[in-house]
Amino acid sequence: MPPEPPSLTERQQARRRRILHTTAQLAGRGGFDAVQMREVAESSQVALGTLYRYFPSKVHLLVATMQDQLDHLHTTLKKKPPTAESPGARVAEALMRAFRALQREPHLADAMVRALTFADRSVSPEVDQVSHRTTAIILDAMREPDPTPAQLSAVRVIEHTWHSALVTWLSGRASIAQVKIDLETACKLLDQPPQ
């Protein structure tokens, strides 16, 4: 897991982790609407003003929770990396493992994806961090330390497909089987010969 932001003291880092853990628990129980800033503050044992200094809104808080969840997933994938033969198949394997993890916590997944969807420009840095973490997961699965521009373009298409697949699955418009097919199809872009 990447280190906490360097500007935070050890005590502040612990407080931030506690807030994110509480948020994940509340969202896991009741989704987006269950995450109320006052309850997060009380359950995390921080003042409401302190919570707002860390996270200016519920959307900021839930997007940061998604960053945290992706960090945990990335750590897990590094311990047990995908084993498929081709880069595309490894990425599909990694993303399906991520999908299955989210499937185990559908309310949390829904809350985080809704926050990403609702995010305005004020949340751009946090949304960018979610994208960077997703890119890192994909690049690690590819085992490509120096991707070409074409590969990076394919990675962006895969990220968009993954996000869209999450949205359609959470809204009941796609089955897990369809999500798997769509992700595998997009990931095949990584197996194309260089142009």
N, C-alpha and C positions, 0 to 999 in steps of 0.2 A: 504494500500500500504506500502511495506517495506520502511524504511528510506533510504535516499540517502547514498552513501558511506560516512563513518564518517570522512574521511580525507578531504572532501570538506567543504569549508566555506558556510555560508548561501547564499552568493552572487554567489559562484561557483555552488551551487546546482540549484539556479534559472537559471543560464546560461545554465546548462546541460539540465534542463527541457525544456527551450526555444529551444535549438538545437533539442531535440527529437521531440518536437511538430512540428517544421518546417519540419523535415525529414518526419514525418508521413503525413503532408499536401502535400509535394511534391510527395512522393510515391503514395499517394492516388489519385493524379491527373494524374500521368503518369507512375507509376511503377518504376522498378529498374533503368532504364535509365534516368528517370527524376531527380533522386537524384544525383546532382553534388556538390562536396564538396565546390566549390567557391560560388554557389548559396545558399547552406545551411548556409554558414558563413555570407553572405550578408543579407539574410532574417532573420537570428538569431541575427544580429547586433554584431557579434564577428569577431575578426581577423581570417584570414585563419589559421595562425600558432596556434592560441588558439584552433581552432576546431581540428586540427591534434594532439594537446596535449591530448585532451579528447578522440578522436577517430582516431587512426592511418590510417584508411582506410574506404572506403564506406561500406565494408562488416562489419567492427566493428560497424559502425554507425547504420546500418540496423538491426544487431543482437541485439544491445542495444535497438533499437526501439521496437523489438519484446518482449524483456524483459519488457519494459515499458507497452506495450499493454497487456501482460499477467498479469502484476500487476493490471492494471485497471479492467481486467476481473475478477481476483481473488477477488478484493474488491466488485464487483457487485455480484458475486456468494455468498460471505459471507453475504451480505445484504438480498439476496433472494436465499437461498440454494435449491438445487434440492430436490424434495419431493417423489420420487419413493420409493418403499418398500425395495428392495434389494440393497446392495452396488453396484453391477454391473449395475443395472438400473439407480441408482443415478449418477454414473460416466458417463454412456452413455448420460444421460440427460445434465449433466454439459458440456461435450465435444461437444455435438450438439449445445448447446447455444453458446459456443465459436466459433464453425464452422459457425453458422448463423451470428455472429458478423463479422467474417472475410468475409463472403459472401457479406455483405453490403459494404465492401471496397476491392473489388477484386484486384485492382492495388496495394494497400498497402500489402495485403496478399501475392501476387505474389512476390513483392520486398523482403519482409522479408524471405519468404521460399527460394527464390533464394540465398539470402545472407547466410542462414544456409547451403544450399547445396554447395556454393562456399567456405565456411569457411575452412581455413587451420589450422595448429597447432597454429599459432599465435593468433587465435581467440578462442582457446579452453576454456579459462576461461569464456568468454561471452557465448559460446555455452552451457557450463556446467550450467551457470545461467539460461538459457532458460529451460534446462532439469529440474533443481531444482524447478523452478516456476511451470512447468507443473506437476511435481510430487506432489507438495504442493496442487495444484488444485484437483488432483485425490484423494489424501489422505483425504482432507477435505470433498469431496463428498462421500467418503467411510464411513466417520465418524469413522475412525479407528486410534486412537492415537498411537497404538503400533503394526504396521503391522508385520506379520511373514515374514521370508525369502521367503516363497512361494508366499505370497501376493505381496511382493516387486518385485519378478520376474514377476508376472502377470502385475504389474504396468508398468514395462519396456516394456513388449510386447504391452500393450495398448498405451504407448507413441509412440512406433515404428509404430503401426497401424495408430495412429492419424496423425503422420507426413507423412506417405506414402499416407494416404487418402487425405491430403491437396495437395500433389504433383500431384496425379492422377486427382483430381478434377480441380486444376488450369490448368493442361495440357489438359483438356477436355476429359480425358479417363475414368472418372467416374462421374455418376450423384450424386446429393445430396442424392437421395434415396439409391443408392449403398453405399455411404459413411456411411449413418445411419446404414444400415444392417451390414457393416463390423465392425463399432465401437461397435454396440450392441453385435455382436458375440465375439469380443475380450474381452469386459467387462464382459461377462458371466464367464470368468476365475475367477473372484473375488467371484463368488457365489459357487465355488466348495467346498466341505467339506475339512477340513484340512487333510493333509496326514501325 
